[in-house]
Every structure is written in structure tokens, then in C-alpha cells.
Amino acid sequence: MSVGILLQLAQSLLAILLAPLLMGWVNQCHAWLQGRSAPPITQPYRTLKKLFHKDAVIAHHASPLFRFAPYMIFACMALAAGIVPTIANDLPFSPAADVIALVGIFALARVFLALAAMDIGTAFGSLGARREMLVSFLAEPALLMVFFTASLISQSTELPIIVQTMAHSKFAIYPSLAFAAVAFWMISVAENARIPVDNPSTHLELTMIHEAMILEYSARHLALIEWAVALKLFTYSALGIALFVPWGIAAQGDVAAIPLALLAMVAKLLIGGAVLAFLETISAKVRLFRAPEFLGTAFLLAVLGMLIHFLLEV
Amino acid sequence: MATLSLLSPDPVQWAWGIVLFWLSLGFASLLLQGSQRLLTGLVFPLGALGALAIAGVGIAGLTGPATSIVLPIGLPDLPFHLRLDALSAFFMVLLGGAAFGITVYASGYFKSMAAGPLALLALWYHLFLGGMVTVLLADDAYAFMVAWEVMALSSYFLVTTDHKVPEIRRAGFLYLLIAHVGAVSLLLTFGVLQGGHGDYTFDTMRLAQTPPFWASVAYLLALFGFGAKAGLVPLHVWLPEAHPAAPSPVSALMSGVMLKTAIYGLLRVTFDLLNIQIGWWGTLALALGLITALYGVIFAAVQSDMKRLLAWSSIENIGVIIAAFGLTLIFHTDGKGALAALTLTAMLYHALNHAFFKGLLFVGTGSVLHATGVRHMGHLGGLMRFMPWTAWLTLIGALAIAGLPPLNGFVSEWLLLQAFLLTPGLSQPYLNMVIPVAAAIVALAAALAAYVMVKFFGVVFLGQPRDTALQDAHEAGWPERLGMLWLAAGCVLLGLFPAQVIGWLSPVVRLLTEQTMVNDGNWLMLAPVSSERASYMPLIFFAVVIGVLGLTYLWVRRVYHGRVRRSDPWDCGYPEQDARMQDSAEGFGQPIRQIFEVFMKVERETPDPFSRTPRYHGASLDKLWFILYEPIARVTGWLSEQAGRLQHGRIQWYLIYSFATLIFLLVFTTR
């Protein structure tokens, strides 16, 4: 148990500390693919440091909710990162929340972000909040369907048990998971405000979703939100790995496998980040009202995956 | 006949005593017409104490055996039978818990009302409370229908408190009409259930061996009758009209508690009075519930009147509850007792949650209405600065209804989704494949509920005031705050201690499904079926979020600094912004309107480009009203017109009618 708690703490801290690195890696890949000279992989840390040092500028009529929200969002994302098995499968904390509760945590953070965006009362803020909620209400059922498929296979909604089933029991091919994986990729792209649903590096009013919500934030509040965004990307990546390519994650009580698990995780994240950057480079952002079609496709794929599970795998 | 023993009364006697206390309180308030202070300072607080006592009686009744009394009132040879079992007791806890907060709130809210109308309102209010409790206690069809009518009529008079406004009179009429169509259906249900014995006590009905066909007829009639009260699509049209019309505490009671009496009735008839249950009943209820949930939440998203928005959201929640009811029936008839118990637990839990968060939200809008006099969200905004208590407490309700952890809405939603995940175990082919997919509708409704709540809270409380008059908005008084605090505390505690709540629910679940929900966890952990399968620990969850939040805060302050500079909003450097540039309620709902336009009849009035006084108007109306209700209204109107031709106002004609009838009857009987 005490090993478990240590592992849990180490894993959560690692996730929080290293999440910006993944962001840096994706940005670096982006720059290479676009033929620019890349910023160093540690660039996100420098940005965070700079932001933490600055004085916060807040609108005169901002309510306490506006200042409270960044901490809340960061706490939610840190909790989410602690639940998903990344290197070890032995997490004493994971019974606190299963995959459905994980969806709930993401929703909680999102609602606080949307409310904070509406707090200042600017045109952009409420526009961003509205669009974010639009994307999320379409993505959330699809995400749940993906999780349902995985949990129907493993008879559990607990992430460690799902990973246990997928990675450590008898090898089996699940066609349903292929559909679910594609759906999950599409949902992650939308939820993490990436191309083609949103563009993290734009400040054009017609296209902004996530950026429009955080326009009024500065300094430490902005730093916390940016950090939370990096954590979210990391958590979604770890989730995708745990559900679809879990091989390498150390089984319960298998401390010796942890160094290897760490290596496997880093390799998977490097590949995943590069693929994300590549797919973003070759695609264009879609119009906002095409986003429902994009997410509708994701939803249908997830449902198809579930039906295929019933038809072929039961 | 049991007498009221004063020394050691049974729970049922206590409950009836409290009903009598409320009735006397109501009639006493008529004598206090002159003193506004006594009405708000004494009558309503006493009424609230009665509600608390009812909750206490309910808790006692949950664990104890069923108790009953026969009251020598009513018609000769037709006494009132009252009985309190675990099912009634649970709904009494729900009623008492929510009504206590709402009535405490009401004691402050009605301070601005003149004494005369207030005395009348106090009468109807307490009659309404008493009627609802009697519905829960009734053990024969006669007492049930009398109580049901008392509830319907007193709430009608409460809805039409502002009867001078034509729209409110219209809303009241619509409510009364649908309530009575439903009541007729209930009367027929009991007619079928008594099975020709002529004995209308529930005890006889329990023993009656209703053949499957007639059982199905009774079930469908009950679904219709109780559905009309609960707001099941397509019988929901009265809700968005009646809830905004009523004073806010009354809306809170109607939405939070009265709708649940219909759920109670449905459970009572289906699981208790009918001796058989049939599988397709559940499929029907599940389908209707899911349609209702989706329909309700879509329309909630496009409303611009804050109380109407909440009324539509009530329709959504009723849909979720009915869907859970249907799933319970499906599991129950399939012989999956443990799963039926799990689903029923989710359903009861959601009903309890809805009483608290919807009550809280409705009284929150009451405070806004009091402070500003505006119900249209397009004229509100920025109220968090002027009314922080109301805003933060309403935020708890909004987060809870959006199904966010660790509040109570999430627990029932989580349990329900777990139940859906277990449906592949069903033995019917196809059903076991389709139902898990149907869970997506529950998830979609929950995600849309979050959209609705961001809209509701964001537009009303956040941003800049859309009207200069809002600067004078004042915070609610102490009784109001206390009432809201109670309801908000309910939302938090029901969310943090689900294992305890499920323990309390188990007698009810055992009564109806003969099994209880298995909780494999401990007092901290909720784990239906087994902890290997799924678990959720809200308290740990909450502690970690708070812990990380606190640590982050301290760390940021310690390592860096807490300096803040205030300035104008940036808004991408655009200097000319004003409050009118924020999203209006219509603007925030626009994506939903665009995506789900098929369900709506959208009215748009766009200004002419050369107009000097440009005016934009948009409304999303309920299509069902036009394709279902208006034709029925037209046919009814036509039929009454035809019947009206018989009436000429001349006495000769009426004499001829009587004569003809007499001849006809003579021929008929002597044949």
C-alpha cells in the first residue's frame, strides 16, 4: 500500500511537472513540419515562469469567481492526471473516480472556464464560452460511448482494471476498439482545442474558441490556465494510451517493470505528439458549424464500435 | 378502527397530525388578514417547522413497519384509509426536506406582499402542502383522488396569485385543464384496478388478480394520468406556462415536490397495486423518458425567460427519472432483481436531488426577481456583484443540476449510467444492444444541461449589467438566505455522502423490488455490484480538489507574489465595448437553435435595413403545441359549437327535448 501511495504521488507530480514538456514537443514538431526554426522544448516552462512573475491585471468589475476559476481548473486537471495510469497500474487513488467521473472532472473544469469567460462581460468572452459549450456537449456523449465500449469489454469502468484487461490478460483483437480509437482521437482533438476544431495559436475573432475565453486573463492566472491546458493534453494522451496501446504500463505490484514503463510511456508520447503535430499541419480548421458534423462522426464511430462489440465479440 | 393514541402515536398519525396542523395554520391565516408581520413572521415559519417534522416522520417511517389508520371522515361508509410505508416515507422526506427550505425562504420573500392577498396565499400554500402529504398517505382511491384534487386546485390558485395579468390567467387555465385530463385518467386507472369488486381500498387492489390485458390498460392510464402531472412529453405544455406565472417559492414547490407526487403515484400503481408487471411497459417508459429528457433540455437551452428555462429543465429531469423508471421495470420483469434495485436507487436518488437543486434554483430566481423585477434574462447581468449570497448559492444549484462532481446531480447520473452499462446482461435480444446506446441520450441530456446552466448563470449573474437600473439590485434578506443555504447544503451533502443516502433508500427499494442495491464499498465509497466494476468516492474526490487548490494557491502566493492591478477589460483592445455586446440569452442559445431547429417552430422578425427604429425579435416555440394541441383545441371548439346549436334559449325547445328524451327512455326500457 505504501509503495502504491508513493507511486501515486510520484506519478501525479511527474504528470504535473512534465506536462508542459509534451506541449513543447508538439510545438517543436509543428515548427519543424512548417519549416520554421523550432523553439526549445522547454519553451512552455519559460513562458510559465514569465507569466508567474508578472503583475496580474484584472478588470475593475471582475468578480471573485474570475480569480477563483484558474485555481479550480488547475486542481481539476491535476486530479484527472492523477487518476489515469501512466507508468504504473497500482494507484490507490483511482477508486475515487472511474472513467465516468473523469468525464465529470473535465466537465467541471470546462464549466468554470466558461463561467469565468462570461464574468468580465466582453463580447469575446461570451462568444468563446458559447462555442466551448457547443463543442463539449457534442463531444461528451461521444467520449462516454468510447469509454462504454472499453468498459463493456473489460466489465469495469475503473481505469486500472481496463488497463489490466487490455494489457495483461490474454491477447485478443477487438475490432470495436479500432472504431473507438478513431472516435477518441477526434474527440481529443476537439476537447483540447486543436485543429481542425479550434486553433490554439490564433487570435482571429472568427475562429477562436478556447483563446476567446482566456483573453482577459493575465500573469499567474493565465499561467495556471496554460498549465492546465498542457495537463489536459497530457491526460488525454495518457488516456488514449491506457485505453488503446496500454502495453508497457507496469502491472499491479510490479515495481521492477517501472523503468521500462517510463521508457515506453515517453516513447509513446513522443510518437503521439509528433502524429498530432503532423495531422494538424496537413489539415485546415473547419468552420464552427462544421464542428458538429466532425463530432457527430466521432459519435457515430463510437456507437458503431459498441455495436460491433455486441455483434462480434460477445 | 385505530384511534389516535396521543401517548405513542404511529408515524402515520404524526403525519396526519401535521397535515391537520397545516390546515389549521392555513385557515388561521385568514383571520390574520390585518397583520402582514404575523403572517410572514409566524405562519410561514410554523409551516416550515411542519415541513421539517414531516421529514422527520418520513425518516422514522423509512425504517419502521408500515402503519395505517382509518379516519372517520368523508362520505358515510367510505372512510379515509391512510397508510405510511417506506415508499410514502421516502417521498415525505423529499417533500419535507425541500419544503422546509422553500418555506423558510417564503417567510422572507412574501414580506413585500400586501396582507390581504398574502393571507389567502398562506391558506392555499398550506393546503397545498397538506394535500401533497395526504396524496402520499392515501390508502384508498377515494382519499387519493380527494387529496389529488386538493393539491391540484390549491396549486391552481397559487399559480394565479397575480390573477390580474391575462397571461397568468391563461397559464392557470391550461394547468387546470391538463391536471383534470390527467385526473380523469387516474380515476379510470383506479376503476380498472378495483376489478369489479366495488371496493376502492388499495389493500383490495393489491390482492386483485388483474389479467394482463387489464393490467396493461391500467398501467397506460396511470402513465398518462401521472405523466400529465409530471410533464411527460407530449403532456408537458403546462409546465413552461405555469411555473413562470407562479410566485417563485410556489414554482419551487411545484417543480421540486409536486412533480414528484406523480412519480410516487406511478411507482405505487406499477409496483405496489398491480400484481404483475410486463416488459414492454418498461421499454415504453424508457423511450418516453428519453424523448422527454432530450426535448426538455433542448428547449431549456433556447429560452430567454429564466423561470421558463428552469421549467423546461424540470421537464428534462422528469424525463431522466421516467427513463430510470422504465429501465427498472425492464430489469425487474427480466428477473434481474439486483439491477432493478440499482436502477430504482438511481431513480429515487435523482428525484430527491431534483427537489433540492430545482428548489434552490427557483428560489434563486425569486431573489433576482425581487431585486430587479425582471424575468427576461436579456435585461439582467452582472448580479454577482450586487447579490453575492444569491449568486454563490445559485451557483451550487447550477453546478449540481449540470451533473458535475462532487455535487448530488452527478451521483444519480453516475448510478444511472452504471445501470445502463449493465443492460447487456438482459435476456431479450436487440434490447440488450440498443439500450446501452440509448445511454448516449442520457449523456447528451446531461452535457446539454451543463450548457443550459452556463447560459442561465452566466447571463443572469456574470458579465456587465445589461440595464442601468440593475445597479440598485439589493441582496436577499436573511430568511431567504437561510432557505437557500438549507437547499444548497442538501445539494452538497447528498453529493458527498451517497453511501449513507443509499442505505436510507434501501427499505424503499426492498419494498418495490424485493432486493436492495449492493454497495460493495464502505461509507466513503460507492461501488454498485462490485468495487472491481465501478467505484466513486466523492469525499476523497472533494478533498483532493480542495487540497490541490489550496496548495496551488499557497505555492503561487509564496513563491511568487499576489500583486493585482485593476484596469478596464482588454477585449482585444477594442475600446467601444459596452454591456449590450455580451451574448444575450437568445445569442447564447443560438447554436442549439441552429442544430435542433427541426424540433422547433422558430419565429423571426428581422429589421428592415432602412428602418429608423430597428427591432429584432426571435422566438423558438414548441412545435408540439401547433401540431398536437391546436388541432385538438379546434376539434373541441367545433364540437362545442355543434352542441351549442341545441341551445336556443327558448323554453319550448327545451320542453321538447325533455319530452323526446322521456319517450326515448320509455321505449328503451319497455322494449
Interface residues (C-beta under 8 A of the other chain):
Chain A: F52 H53 D55 A56 V57 I58 A59 H60 H61 S63 P64 L65 Y71 M72 F74 A75 C76 A78 L79 G82 F93 P95 A96 A97 D98 I100 A101 G104 I105 A107 L108 R110 V111 A114 L115 M118 D119 I120 G121 T122 A123 F124 G125 S126 L127 A129 R130 R131 M133 L134 S136 F137 L138 E140 P141 L144 M145 F148 S151 L152 Q155 S156 T157 E158 I161 H203 E205 L215 E216 R220 L224 F289 P292 F299 V303 M306 L307 F310 V314
Chain B: G381 G382 M384 R385 P388 A391 L395 L399 A402 G403 L404 P405 F410 W414 L417 Q418 L421 P424 N432 M433 P436 V437 A439 A440 I441 A443 L444 A446 A447 L448 A450 Y451 M453 V454 K455 F457 G458 V459 L462 G463 Q464 M525 A527 S531 E532 R533 A534 S535 Y536 M537 I540 F541 V544 V545 I546 V548 L549 T552 Y553 V556 V559 Y560 H561 R563 V564 R565 R566 S567 D568 P569 W570 D571 C572 Y574 Q577 A579 M581 Q582 D583 G587 F588 Q590 P591 I592 Q594 I595
